[in-house]
Amino acid sequence: MQKSKITLMEEPITYRKRIADKLLSEQLEASGAVLIQGPKWCGKTTTAEQQAGSIIYMDEPKNRQANLILAETDPQVLLQGAVPRVIDEWQLAPSLWDTVRFETSHRRSPGQFILTGSAVPPDLSEQTHSGIGRIARLTMRTMSLWESGESNGSVRLESMFSGEFVPASAENMSLESLAFLICRGGWPGSLDLSRKAALRQALNYADAVCESDISRVDDVCRDADFARRLMRSYARHQGQQVPLSTIYADLSGNRAGSMTEDTIASYLRALRKIFVIEDLPAWNPNLRSKTAIRTSDTRYFADPSIAAASVGTGPEDLLADLNTLGLFFETMAVRDLRVYAEALDGKLYHYRDKTGLECDAVIHLRNGRYGLIEIKLGGDTLIESGARTLLKLAGKIDTEAMSAPSFLMVLTGTGQYAYRRSDGVCVVPISCLRV
């Protein structure tokens, strides 16, 4: 009797469009090559594949050794193929950088190569040329709520910079949903998983960082347990401008052993190289009075789920501690605002002066326009506090030396509507914001 054959069919994975798609297309039109950098699992390779003419995966197991040998002996062989040619995990062979730069210079045509990688290459000395004028850079991050479908996009940040604001309905984001989204993070691979599996992905990511990635980035053997303690400390200080000495004191009380501040700095540099942490620089506007502005960066993880995983916090834990929930929500909001700012050709900053006046986020565009943003979990009391801060800072800015802010916004975690207050401050739930 002949046994019946069972054929397993794989369902095609639907690509979720990213804000970076348009940015990549624009860069390919203007530059010979584009470097896409960002944390692993954020979707860099998948996004590059959508516009690829051909692809070489440098870390493909069956070809990895041959690829590395060719990169040293005959690198131009690796560059042959339909353009744009994607070179995935290019940092495994840093010498390819100069080959790509050389090749783009001689082909004299845009859109030749896309380089993707999850880390700065371990040996920058192998790069004899910066790539300026030949290789453009594009930073990808984990998915914003609009990209993952958790924001309805009824309020456009781009329109607010043009002075347009229309009240709108938001997705009715509960605290329970918000806590889950913080702990799940914006990892594309987690969106279609069960709740339990999605939360596990963030834990696996943090484990991989400590066990291997933090050492592999520059071939320096680092202690996994110390890396975990460091990331836990960093999570406790997220959203703050604490000096390295504060983190050292925190770790010293946690049996850090012989670790020094220099050792901690080395670990943090490695975490930046693999895009696990991304601090927020200080904004330095023109003010009416001579108020000293603090220049320290504000400490943040690239995604809120990394912070949650680092301290072992789940959605239920956050719901039991609303202050902590608010801090972790701030990290989520900063992530989304960074994604949107990048799409608008802008950068995200933080403001704090020595009088104690502080503004959570400032989006400053290349054309000089800027918007002031306070990040609050929600509720009338917190919204009122945020509005007062924004109005006070706006009143300090010397509008004869620079333009007035395009908008003042309190960005909230909860709320059913986006609206403009009588004082001009816009209140916008994150579940309706888009670029």
C-alpha positions as CSV (number, residue, x, y, z in Angstrom):
1,M,0.0,0.0,0.0
2,Q,1.5,3.3,-1.0
3,K,1.7,5.9,1.7
4,S,0.2,9.3,0.8
5,K,2.6,12.2,0.6
6,I,2.1,15.2,2.7
7,T,3.4,18.5,1.4
8,L,4.0,21.3,3.8
9,M,3.3,24.7,2.3
10,E,4.9,27.8,3.8
11,E,2.6,30.8,3.8
12,P,4.3,33.8,2.4
13,I,5.2,36.5,5.0
14,T,3.6,39.8,4.2
15,Y,6.0,42.7,4.3
16,R,4.9,45.5,6.5
17,K,5.8,48.8,4.9
18,R,8.3,50.9,6.8
19,I,9.0,54.6,7.0
20,A,12.6,53.7,6.0
21,D,11.3,52.4,2.6
22,K,10.9,55.9,1.2
23,L,14.1,57.2,2.8
24,L,16.1,54.3,1.3
25,S,14.6,55.0,-2.1
26,E,15.5,58.7,-1.9
27,Q,19.1,57.9,-0.8
28,L,19.6,55.4,-3.6
29,E,18.6,58.1,-6.1
30,A,21.2,60.5,-4.6
31,S,24.1,58.2,-3.6
32,G,26.2,55.4,-5.1
33,A,25.7,53.3,-2.0
34,V,23.6,53.4,1.2
35,L,24.6,52.0,4.6
36,I,21.5,50.8,6.6
37,Q,22.5,50.5,10.2
38,G,20.6,49.8,13.4
39,P,19.8,47.1,16.0
40,K,19.6,43.5,14.9
41,W,16.1,42.2,14.3
42,C,14.8,45.7,13.5
43,G,14.2,44.7,9.8
44,K,17.2,46.2,8.0
45,T,17.8,43.2,5.7
46,T,14.1,42.7,4.9
47,T,13.7,46.4,4.0
48,A,16.8,46.3,1.8
49,E,15.5,43.1,0.1
50,Q,12.4,45.0,-1.1
51,Q,14.5,47.2,-3.4
52,A,17.4,44.8,-4.1
53,G,18.5,43.8,-7.6
54,S,20.7,41.1,-6.1
55,I,21.9,40.0,-2.6
56,I,24.9,38.4,-1.0
57,Y,24.6,37.3,2.6
58,M,28.0,37.5,4.1
59,D,27.1,35.3,7.1
60,E,25.3,32.6,5.1
61,P,26.8,29.4,6.7
62,K,27.6,27.5,3.5
63,N,29.4,30.5,1.9
64,R,30.7,32.4,4.9
65,Q,34.3,31.3,4.8
66,A,34.5,31.7,1.0
67,N,32.9,35.2,1.3
68,L,35.5,36.3,3.9
69,I,38.4,35.0,1.8
70,L,37.1,36.7,-1.3
71,A,36.6,39.9,0.6
72,E,40.4,39.9,1.3
73,T,41.7,38.5,-2.0
74,D,39.3,39.6,-4.7
75,P,36.5,41.7,-3.2
76,Q,35.1,43.0,-6.5
77,V,33.8,39.5,-7.2
78,L,31.4,40.0,-4.3
79,L,30.1,43.2,-5.8
80,Q,29.0,41.7,-9.1
81,G,25.3,41.4,-9.6
82,A,22.2,43.4,-10.5
83,V,21.9,46.7,-8.7
84,P,21.2,47.8,-6.2
85,R,23.4,45.0,-4.9
86,V,22.7,44.2,-1.2
87,I,25.7,43.2,0.9
88,D,24.2,41.9,4.2
89,E,26.3,41.9,7.4
90,W,29.1,43.7,5.5
91,Q,30.9,44.5,8.8
92,L,32.1,40.9,8.9
93,A,34.6,42.0,6.2
94,P,35.3,45.7,6.9
95,S,37.7,46.0,4.0
96,L,34.6,45.9,1.7
97,W,33.9,49.5,2.7
98,D,36.8,50.8,0.6
99,T,36.0,48.5,-2.2
100,V,32.4,49.7,-2.4
101,R,33.6,53.3,-2.2
102,F,36.1,52.7,-5.0
103,E,33.5,50.9,-7.2
104,T,30.9,53.6,-6.7
105,S,33.4,56.3,-7.7
106,H,34.2,54.5,-10.9
107,R,30.7,53.5,-11.9
108,R,29.5,57.1,-11.5
109,S,25.9,56.0,-11.1
110,P,23.6,56.2,-8.1
111,G,21.9,53.3,-6.5
112,Q,24.7,50.7,-6.8
113,F,24.9,49.1,-3.4
114,I,23.1,48.7,-0.1
115,L,25.1,47.7,2.9
116,T,23.3,46.3,6.0
117,G,24.7,45.5,9.4
118,S,23.9,45.4,13.0
119,A,27.1,46.8,14.3
120,V,29.9,49.2,13.6
121,P,32.8,47.1,12.1
122,P,35.3,45.9,14.7
123,D,38.3,47.4,13.0
124,L,37.7,50.8,11.7
125,S,41.4,51.2,10.8
126,E,40.7,49.0,7.8
127,Q,38.7,51.8,6.3
128,T,41.0,54.2,4.6
129,H,38.2,56.5,3.4
130,S,35.1,57.8,5.3
131,G,32.8,57.2,2.3
132,I,31.6,60.8,2.5
133,G,30.1,61.7,-0.9
134,R,29.8,58.1,-1.9
135,I,28.1,56.2,0.8
136,A,25.0,57.6,2.5
137,R,23.9,56.5,6.0
138,L,20.4,55.5,7.0
139,T,19.6,54.5,10.6
140,M,16.7,52.1,11.0
141,R,15.1,51.6,14.4
142,T,12.4,49.2,15.7
143,M,8.9,49.8,14.4
144,S,7.0,52.9,15.6
145,L,3.4,52.3,16.6
146,W,2.2,53.7,13.3
147,E,4.3,51.2,11.4
148,S,3.2,48.2,13.5
149,G,-0.5,49.2,13.2
150,E,-1.1,50.3,16.8
151,S,-1.6,54.0,15.8
152,N,-4.3,55.0,13.4
153,G,-2.2,57.9,12.0
154,S,-5.0,60.5,12.2
155,V,-2.5,63.2,13.3
156,R,0.4,63.9,11.0
157,L,3.5,65.4,12.6
158,E,4.5,66.8,9.2
159,S,1.3,68.8,9.0
160,M,1.9,70.2,12.5
161,F,5.2,71.6,11.3
162,S,3.2,73.4,8.6
163,G,0.8,74.9,11.2
164,E,-2.0,72.5,10.4
165,F,-3.8,70.7,13.2
166,V,-7.2,69.0,13.0
167,P,-8.7,67.4,16.1
168,A,-9.0,63.6,15.6
169,S,-10.0,60.4,17.3
170,A,-7.3,58.1,18.6
171,E,-7.2,54.4,19.0
172,N,-8.5,53.8,22.5
173,M,-5.3,52.7,24.1
174,S,-5.8,51.2,27.6
175,L,-3.0,51.1,30.2
176,E,-3.0,47.3,29.8
177,S,-2.4,47.6,26.0
178,L,0.2,50.2,26.5
179,A,2.1,48.1,29.1
180,F,2.1,45.1,26.7
181,L,3.4,47.2,23.7
182,I,6.2,48.6,25.9
183,C,7.3,45.1,26.9
184,R,6.8,43.6,23.4
185,G,8.7,46.4,21.7
186,G,8.7,47.2,18.0
187,W,10.4,44.1,16.7
188,P,8.9,43.2,13.3
189,G,9.2,39.4,14.0
190,S,7.1,39.7,17.2
191,L,4.0,41.2,15.6
192,D,2.3,38.0,14.5
193,L,3.2,35.9,17.5
194,S,1.2,35.0,20.5
195,R,1.4,37.4,23.5
196,K,3.7,35.0,25.4
197,A,6.0,34.4,22.4
198,A,6.2,38.1,21.6
199,L,7.3,38.9,25.1
200,R,9.8,36.1,25.0
201,Q,11.5,37.7,21.9
202,A,12.5,40.8,23.9
203,L,14.0,38.6,26.6
204,N,15.9,36.5,24.1
205,Y,17.2,39.7,22.5
206,A,18.6,41.0,25.8
207,D,20.1,37.6,26.6
208,A,21.9,37.5,23.2
209,V,23.3,40.9,23.7
210,C,24.8,39.9,27.1
211,E,26.0,36.4,26.1
212,S,27.5,37.1,22.7
213,D,26.8,40.4,20.9
214,I,28.5,42.7,23.3
215,S,31.8,40.7,22.9
216,R,31.5,39.9,19.2
217,V,31.2,43.5,18.2
218,D,34.9,44.2,18.7
219,D,36.3,40.8,19.7
220,V,36.7,41.8,23.3
221,C,35.7,39.1,25.8
222,R,33.2,40.7,28.2
223,D,31.5,39.3,31.2
224,A,27.8,38.4,30.5
225,D,26.7,38.7,34.1
226,F,28.3,42.2,34.4
227,A,26.7,43.2,31.1
228,R,23.3,42.2,32.6
229,R,23.9,44.2,35.7
230,L,25.0,47.2,33.7
231,M,21.9,47.0,31.4
232,R,19.7,46.7,34.5
233,S,21.3,49.8,36.0
234,Y,20.9,51.7,32.7
235,A,17.3,50.8,32.6
236,R,16.8,52.3,36.1
237,H,18.4,55.5,34.9
238,Q,16.7,55.8,31.5
239,G,15.3,59.3,30.8
240,Q,17.9,60.8,33.1
241,Q,21.2,62.6,32.5
242,V,23.1,60.7,35.2
243,P,26.9,60.7,34.9
244,L,29.0,57.5,34.6
245,S,30.0,57.8,38.3
246,T,26.3,57.3,39.2
247,I,26.1,54.1,37.2
248,Y,29.4,53.0,38.8
249,A,28.1,53.6,42.3
250,D,25.0,51.7,41.4
251,L,27.0,48.7,40.2
252,S,29.5,48.9,43.1
253,G,26.6,48.3,45.4
254,N,25.8,45.3,43.4
255,R,29.0,43.4,43.7
256,A,30.6,44.7,40.5
257,G,34.0,43.5,41.8
258,S,37.0,45.1,40.3
259,M,35.1,46.8,37.5
260,T,36.2,50.4,37.0
261,E,34.5,53.4,35.3
262,D,36.7,52.8,32.3
263,T,35.4,49.2,32.1
264,I,31.8,50.5,32.3
265,A,32.6,53.0,29.6
266,S,34.0,50.2,27.4
267,Y,30.8,48.2,27.9
268,L,28.6,51.2,27.0
269,R,30.6,51.9,23.8
270,A,30.0,48.3,22.8
271,L,26.3,48.7,23.4
272,R,26.2,51.8,21.3
273,K,28.1,50.0,18.5
274,I,25.4,47.4,18.3
275,F,22.6,50.0,18.7
276,V,21.2,48.7,22.0
277,I,21.4,52.1,23.7
278,E,20.9,55.4,21.9
279,D,21.2,58.5,24.1
280,L,19.4,61.8,23.4
281,P,21.6,64.9,22.9
282,A,20.9,68.2,24.4
283,W,19.2,71.0,22.5
284,N,20.8,74.5,22.6
285,P,18.4,77.2,21.5
286,N,18.8,81.0,21.6
287,L,17.3,82.2,24.8
288,R,16.2,85.7,25.9
289,S,18.1,85.5,29.1
290,K,21.6,84.0,29.8
291,T,20.4,80.7,31.3
292,A,23.0,78.0,31.4
293,I,21.9,74.9,29.4
294,R,22.9,71.4,30.6
295,T,24.7,69.6,27.8
296,S,24.6,66.0,29.2
297,D,22.9,63.4,27.0
298,T,19.8,61.7,28.3
299,R,20.1,57.9,28.6
300,Y,17.8,55.7,26.6
301,F,17.6,52.2,25.2
302,A,16.8,51.9,21.5
303,D,13.6,50.1,22.3
304,P,11.5,50.1,25.5
305,S,11.3,46.3,25.5
306,I,15.1,46.1,26.0
307,A,14.8,48.1,29.2
308,A,11.8,46.0,30.4
309,A,13.7,42.8,29.7
310,S,16.8,44.1,31.4
311,V,15.0,44.7,34.7
312,G,12.8,41.6,34.4
313,T,9.6,43.7,34.1
314,G,6.4,42.4,32.5
315,P,3.2,44.2,31.6
316,E,1.6,43.2,34.9
317,D,4.5,44.7,36.8
318,L,4.2,48.0,35.0
319,L,0.5,48.2,35.7
320,A,1.2,47.8,39.4
321,D,3.7,50.7,39.3
322,L,2.3,53.6,37.2
323,N,5.4,55.8,37.8
324,T,7.6,53.1,36.3
325,L,5.1,52.7,33.5
326,G,5.4,56.4,32.8
327,L,9.2,56.2,32.6
328,F,9.1,53.2,30.2
329,F,6.4,54.9,28.1
330,E,8.8,57.8,27.7
331,T,11.3,55.5,26.1
332,M,8.7,54.2,23.7
333,A,7.7,57.8,22.8
334,V,11.3,58.8,22.2
335,R,11.7,55.8,19.9
336,D,8.6,56.8,17.8
337,L,9.6,60.4,17.7
338,R,13.1,59.5,16.5
339,V,11.6,57.4,13.7
340,Y,9.3,60.3,12.7
341,A,12.0,63.0,13.0
342,E,14.3,61.0,10.7
343,A,11.6,60.9,8.0
344,L,11.2,64.6,8.2
345,D,14.9,65.3,7.9
346,G,15.2,66.2,11.5
347,K,16.8,65.2,14.8
348,L,15.4,64.6,18.2
349,Y,16.9,66.4,21.3
350,H,16.2,67.0,25.0
351,Y,16.3,70.3,26.8
352,R,17.2,71.1,30.4
353,D,18.7,74.2,32.0
354,K,20.2,74.9,35.3
355,T,16.9,76.4,36.6
356,G,15.4,72.9,36.4
357,L,13.3,73.6,33.4
358,E,13.2,70.5,31.3
359,C,11.5,69.5,28.0
360,D,11.3,65.8,27.2
361,A,11.8,66.1,23.4
362,V,12.5,68.7,20.8
363,I,12.2,67.8,17.1
364,H,14.5,70.2,15.1
365,L,14.3,70.0,11.3
366,R,17.1,70.8,9.0
367,N,15.1,73.8,7.7
368,G,15.1,75.4,11.1
369,R,11.6,74.6,12.2
370,Y,11.2,72.8,15.5
371,G,8.5,71.5,17.9
372,L,8.5,71.2,21.7
373,I,7.1,68.0,23.2
374,E,6.3,66.9,26.7
375,I,5.7,63.2,27.2
376,K,3.1,62.2,29.8
377,L,1.2,59.0,30.5
378,G,-2.1,60.8,30.5
379,G,-4.7,62.4,32.8
380,D,-5.6,66.0,33.3
381,T,-3.0,66.7,36.0
382,L,-0.1,65.4,34.0
383,I,-1.3,67.1,30.8
384,E,-1.6,70.4,32.7
385,S,1.9,70.1,34.0
386,G,3.3,69.3,30.6
387,A,1.5,72.3,29.1
388,R,2.9,74.7,31.7
389,T,6.4,73.4,30.9
390,L,6.0,73.9,27.2
391,L,4.6,77.4,27.5
392,K,7.4,78.4,30.0
393,L,10.1,77.2,27.6
394,A,8.5,78.8,24.6
395,G,8.4,82.1,26.5
396,K,12.2,81.9,27.1
397,I,13.1,81.5,23.4
398,D,14.5,84.6,21.7
399,T,12.3,84.7,18.6
400,E,14.3,87.5,17.1
401,A,17.4,85.2,16.9
402,M,15.4,82.1,15.9
403,S,11.9,81.2,14.8
404,A,9.1,80.5,17.3
405,P,8.2,76.8,17.7
406,S,6.0,75.3,15.1
407,F,3.9,73.6,17.8
408,L,3.7,72.7,21.4
409,M,2.6,69.2,22.1
410,V,1.8,67.0,25.1
411,L,2.2,63.5,23.8
412,T,0.2,61.0,25.9
413,G,0.0,57.3,26.3
414,T,-3.8,57.2,26.8
415,G,-6.6,59.3,25.6
416,Q,-9.4,59.1,23.0
417,Y,-8.9,62.4,21.2
418,A,-6.3,64.7,19.9
419,Y,-7.2,68.3,20.5
420,R,-5.8,71.8,20.8
421,R,-6.2,73.6,24.2
422,S,-7.2,77.2,24.5
423,D,-3.5,78.1,25.2
424,G,-2.5,76.6,21.9
425,V,-0.9,73.4,23.3
426,C,-1.9,70.3,21.3
427,V,-2.7,67.1,23.3
428,V,-2.0,64.1,21.1
429,P,-2.3,60.4,22.2
430,I,0.5,58.3,20.7
431,S,-2.0,55.9,19.3
432,C,-3.0,58.5,16.6
433,L,0.4,60.0,15.7
434,R,2.3,59.4,12.5
435,V,5.0,61.1,10.5
